[in-house]
Each structure stands twice: as C-alpha cells, then as structure tokens.
Amino acid sequence: MSRILELKECLALHPYTRQLRPGARANLAEITSVYTHQFINIVKSEMYWGAYMKVLVAYMSRTGNTKKVAEAIYGVIPEPKEIKRVEDVTTLEGYDLTFLGFPILRFGPDGKTKTFLETHVKDKTIALFVTHMAPEGVPELQEWLQKFRDAAVGANILGFFDCQGEIHGLMKTIVRLNRDPHVRESIQTSQGKPDTVRLERARTFANETMNKLKP
Ligand SMILES: Cc1cc2nc3c(=O)[nH]c(=O)nc-3n(C[C@H](O)[C@H](O)[C@H](O)COP(=O)(O)O)c2cc1C
C-alpha cells in the first residue's frame, strides 16, 4: 500500500509526470490488484513518457528578453532537461524535443539564426519561440515570424510562441528616429516585456507542447 501512495504522490507532484521512483515498475503487479485500471493506465503511460523524453531549451538572446522566456519554459519542463545558449549547442541529437528561442533582428531571423536552423533542425522535433519589439498582432509580424518557420527546413515543428520584448540600448535610439509613429510607439509598448502575463503564456505554451508528446 505504501508503494501506491508513493506513486500517487509522484503523480500529484509532477503533473506530466516524470520520475517514478526506481522499483515502481516492479511493483505494478502488486498495485493492479488494488487499484482501478484507469489509474494503472495513467501510471503506465507516465512511466513510459517520463522514462524516455529528454528536452533541450536553447536560446539566443542579446539583451535578456528571449532568455527570460527560455527560463520560464525550462521551469515547467520535467526532467531530464537542459538549458543552453544556442552558441553552445553542437547538436540536437539525443533530445526528443528542443525548444528554440530567438529575437527578431531586422524583420526576421538574423544570419546566425538561419545558419543554426538550417544546420541542426532537419528531422528533429522542435518548438520555436520568438521575441520582438513590435506588439503582438501587428500585421507585418506574421511575415517576420514566418521566416523562422521557413528557415527550420525539414523540422517537425510542434509549436510556435511569440511575445513582445523590450527594446534596449542603441536600437532604442535608432527606433526613436524612425519616421513611422507606429514603430516609435513600440518603445513605450515594449517596456517591461516580457512581463509576468507573457511569461505565464510561455509556460502554458510549454505545457501544451509537452502534452503533444504524450503517448
Ligand atoms: C539590431 C536589432 C534589430 C531588431 N529588429 C527588430 C524588428 O525588425 N522587429 C521587431 O519587432 N523587433 C526588432 N528588434 C527588437 C528585438 O527583437 C526585441 O527587443 C527582442 O526582444 C530582443 O531579444 P533579446 O533581449 O533576447 O536579445 C531588433 C533589435 C535589435 C537589437
């Protein structure tokens, strides 16, 4: 009976759930006699899922916005997991899913981002997340975001998330000089982003993406 409680505890603690303790598999026969088939099926699928899924969160970030989103995503992912800067990633081999995050730089992915995607993501399961100073939903954004999908040739893209990220430093000065008032407004609207609301959306995105992997 104590083993059943342990299993239940694990499931309650880890909603998706990750780590059943060593020995849990051996005790399945023991608990079948006591518990409902429904519960057993949950345990079996969670064991399978938890035992095999390895997730990487990799991000490129100059001023910290994409890093914040990466850390929010990483926070809700079950073990085994890793978080790295894209610059430190040599391969996506060995990961069942990789969350890849980048900023928009000049209306789409910059050269390094394109090279990374073109080199590493073919035949891999990935989810993309992107930050940008433009408010979510402005029409031109869709075209810029599409360029990230286009660069991820041959990847199985499980999900895509984007949110506004504050414009910093020299770029802020450059944007201030822009003739288009809508572009200049982004300085104000992007301030403090990604905020708690957006980071929570990123967590939801991560959870939903992880759910797509479940057997
Ligand atoms: C050189 C440069 C170009 C940028 N170009 C765009 C752009 O075309 N569209 C946009 O919405 N944001 C643009 N941004 C803003 C960044 O995408 C945004 O601030 C992002 O959140 C930065 O992420 P990071 O802090 O992770 O580097 C640009 C920023 C820089 C520095």
The ligand as an ORCA input file, in Angstrom:
! r2SCAN-3c Opt
* xyz 0 1
  C      19.559     45.041    -34.362
  C      18.149     44.818    -33.887
  C      17.131     44.688    -34.832
  C      15.809     44.485    -34.418
  N      14.824     44.353    -35.349
  C      13.538     44.172    -34.948
  C      12.492     44.040    -35.915
  O      12.708     44.071    -37.109
  N      11.219     43.860    -35.451
  C      10.931     43.818    -34.112
  O       9.757     43.676    -33.773
  N      11.909     43.909    -33.191
  C      13.199     44.079    -33.566
  N      14.185     44.196    -32.624
  C      13.837     44.110    -31.216
  C      14.136     42.737    -30.593
  O      13.622     41.691    -31.398
  C      13.499     42.600    -29.219
  O      13.851     43.645    -28.372
  C      13.857     41.267    -28.607
  O      13.012     41.001    -27.529
  C      15.308     41.199    -28.142
  O      15.548     39.951    -27.561
  P      16.816     39.661    -26.654
  O      16.741     40.575    -25.458
  O      16.634     38.234    -26.263
  O      18.021     39.887    -27.478
  C      15.506     44.412    -33.029
  C      16.545     44.537    -32.099
  C      17.850     44.734    -32.495
  C      18.936     44.877    -31.472
*
